[in-house]
Amino acid sequence: MSIENLNAVHYTAEEKNISISSLTTLENTLNSKFKNLSPEERVRFGSVHEQNKLFVNKVKDFRYSQAGLSSPDVDWEAFQEDVASREYLQSMIARLESLTQSLKNNKILHDYDCYHMALTDYDYTKYKVNTKQAGYEVKIKELSQFFTRSKSAPTPIKPEEPTQ
């Protein structure tokens, strides 16, 4: 038995409108803060690796716990704003990546459903073309272009039998 309709959860027009509107609002809210970096700039500025992030966090900890040991040459207000922005962005990125993965998973299931329903319709069309009803010959000709003929059909992979 084939598996069909893996994702029977569909989006209402209201849900689509709200999500698109929310994304547009988010884009419009943040767009003025975005900077486009060239590939060279991404290499140059993107070199703050995990070890260096730990270093920044340790300096931040010392600033909060023992401010008297902090350099007077650092603009600590700007430093704190950068730290807060960095933490905010990291949180947003994590949430957006999680949302993106969920959207991709959902799309995969809908793609699978659509493809298998299309195959069912193709099989139906192949059946109906033999009844000589009008329209099916044109449809089968159009749909057949997506299937190439090979000399032998591939052997389906069967699940391994459990050994006893």
Summary of the structure (lengths in Angstrom):
residues: 164
radius of gyration: 28.4
end to end distance: 25.9
largest distance: 91.1
contacts: 266
relative contact order: 0.06
helix: 67%
strand: 0%
